[in-house]
Amino acid sequence: MDSLSPASTLPQPPATPKADIGERELVVMMASLMALNALAIDAMLPAFPRMVKGLALIDANHIQYVISVFLAGTGIGALFHGPLSDRFGRKPVLVWAVLASALFSFACSLSTSFEMLLTMRFLHGLAAAAASVLVASIIRDKFEGDAMAKRMSTIFLVFMIVPIIAPTLGEFVLLFAGWRTIFDVMAFMCIAAALWTIRRLPETLKPENVIPIQIKPLTKAWRTVIVHRGAAGYMLGAGIVQGALFGFLNSSQQAFDKVFGAAEFFTTGFAIVAMGIAVSNFTNARIVERFGARRVSQAALLMFIALGLMQLAAAFFAPTSMPLFLLFLTANMAMIGFIGSNFSSIAMSPFGAVAGAASSFQTFTKTVLGALIGALIGQQFDGSVVPIASGFVLCGLVALALVLWGEKGQLFTRPGTTIRVPHAPRS
């Protein structure tokens, strides 16, 4: 085998008869792989009170780090899985990463201390990053242009169901077992996904598209992303807004339990909030070509700030009103749905020549930045929803400032679709 052929040095999954996977099965498989990451976050939320007790934590807010370190791991992992798959092939990198996710999830269930649990969660995140990074690469290998966009839209439509049902799955497990069993269940799901991938997924990277791992071109590509003013503004803005989302995610269970005294309503309330993002993503796919990504996302950002101010007012004047909390929060989650995907698309548009490296770096930046801000917001939980609402307002204002900086003070423009980057490095 040629030294630059896919998976020339990486250990191979067991050989299986060659069969071209059907399109429907491929879409379901990719959505399932992405779902593993959502389950690794959202399924844990109902178990927080038991974990605080079982791990003997003095400060209940510290349990939120179980989410934050996983998110940080997925952000950092995004830097590596893309280049590895470009060199060794999509399938072997994906299979070994999913199996590693299973291993670290099992290790989480066996953790004897909070520090060990956080370490295993971080390592789990590093491995789990492969799913989100490689799904797009595999679909890109199989389809192009509008055909790729159509399949990715279908994958995200399937994937959006997961945050709605994941806490319910975690709560169901808790009916019959302890919180450690949730990690065991996730590990078995990873093993099942890995076996399915080994059996049915063909290698999609063509030998002529193999790219050697070279540090210099990668760092030049990352530098291009950083110094491009418009792209950097939207990249950082997306990470800041994501931080507000993670801030809610970290303290969501505590809010329903401690503020509203409705711990038993948490899974239902979380599903209602998650539906806000699902509906907005579904709607965005149908309006963005008509109105433009900038107009849609910038209008959503302004509404995000306005809704955050209303939510902050409600937190002061009606602090225990769960209907108001759910109303404003669900509306704000919908705005995040419009902001996130469009900001990411705008930030990526200048980098066609180095799309893989740019995407990995932007994913790293947005996720790690969001995880840090989300952890900061979550740790401010004081028995009220004021920190959550304040996080929405402050994150929205900072994101708006970044967008204004990136756009040189102009909003609601609709530039041409072709954007060139001076002196972009060649891969």
Secondary structure, 3 states (H helix, E strand, C coil): CCCCCCCCCCCCCCCCCCCCCCHHHHHHHHHHHHHHHHHHHHCCHHHHHHHHHHCCCCCHHHHHHHHHHHHHHHHHHHHHHHHHHHHHCHHHHHHHHHHHHHHHHHHHHCCCCHHHHHHHHHHHHHHHHHHHHHHHHHHHHHCCHHHHHHHHHHHHHHHCCHHHHHHHHHHHHHHHCCCHHHHHHHHHHHHHHHHHHHHHCCCCCCHHHCCCCCHHHHHHHHHHHHHCHHHHHHHHHHHHHHHHHHHHHHHHHHHHHHHCCCHHHHHHHHHHHHHHHHHHHHHHHHHHHHHCHHHHHHHHHHHHHHHHHHHHHHHHHCCCCHHHHHHHHHHHHHHHHHHHHHHHHHHHCCCHHHHHHHHHHHHHHHHHHHHHHHHHHHCCCCCCCHHHHHHHHHHHHHHHHHHHHHCCCCCCCCCCCCCCCCCCCCC
